[in-house]
């Protein structure tokens, strides 16, 4: 088991925050032109790019 460095923990936290869906208010305000969050990431398709070494 490895310990998370402060850099890695900060980056993981940012990626978790980006995983949220688009607010309904944005969808209503743009008259449904914007419906999806372009920062959404699937755990199987897109990897974060961290190495396993630490």
URURUR-V837950 format. One line per field, one symbol per residue. ss: DSSP state (H for helix, E for strand, L for the rest). psi: psi as a letter, one per 20 degrees, with the letter a starting at -180 (. if undefined). A space follows every 10 residues. Layout:
ss = ???
psi = ???
This chain:
ss = LLLLLHHHHH HHHHHHHHLL LLLHHHHHHL LLLLLLLLLL LLLLLLLLLL LLLL
psi = pqqprhghhg hhhghghijq rpqhhgghhj lkhoiqpijq pphhgprhjq rih.
